[in-house]
Amino acid sequence: MTNYTKKRFRYLSGLLFVIGLLVFMLVAYFLIQSVRETFYQSRFESKYEFISLEEDGEVDPVQVFHGVKVNTFVQDEEDSDKKTGNIIFEVKDVPEAKLKGFKVHSDPKGMGAFTDAIQYKVMVEKETGKESFIVAMKTSPQSEMINSKPAKYRTYSVNENGIIKKNNFTLNTKSKMETQWIRGLSGKKHGYYTNLPYQKGGGLTLMATAILGILLVIGGIWFRRKAKMIESGQAA
């Protein structure tokens, strides 16, 4: 019976140590990624800034940036109160994208009606003063989001020469710059390395997980001491 108890304590000790080690590795990973995210965000903000397009508190859906005209509007409106229908995005009066399944805010004011689906931004490089006009949109219909499918995004960037670049991506394939461009879509703030610094209670969760790892290691030490005490008693 004593040998069985000793073996059980040693097994529990090893198990708790392993689980505690895995928890610490998880905490270390997210801590390192959070530090990287903080440094990256700081570098970005020191190099670039976003300029507001608001006029009288609104952003006009029709914008012209270095000869490139863009426009966003609702097509096939079914209910004037709910403002439902397809969101159409045009470049130079030619339809470029049709976003389906998005709820358009009632009583819309400019681009505020399409906040969850599409946004306009102007990004300026501080050192050179060069501007880029950015259109960021989420192309995944709401029905796909309900089924927990990965969100799909698209960006259009227009430089001062009027050259347009289009890119499709997901949260797993986005670039560092695209991380900044899609911020605010659906009210979320994504990070390039990790979303943890931008999640409510993220730091508290990391701390609680670290404490759990400490308790697991302490438990492992306690069971190992118990096993040694039993072994010492047998030797005596």
Secondary structure, 3 states (H helix, E strand, C coil): CHHHHHHHHHHHHHHHHHHHHHHHHHHHHHHHHHHHHHHHHHHHHHHEEEECCCECCECCCCEEECCEEEEEEEECCCCCCCCCCEEEEEECCEEEEEECCCCCCCCCCHHHHHCCCEEEEEEEECCCCCEEEEEEEECCCHHHHHCCCCCEEEEEEECCCCCEEEEEEECCCCCHHHHHHCCCHHHCCCCCCCCHHHCCCHHHHHHHHHHHHHHHHHHHHHHHHHHHHHHHHHHC
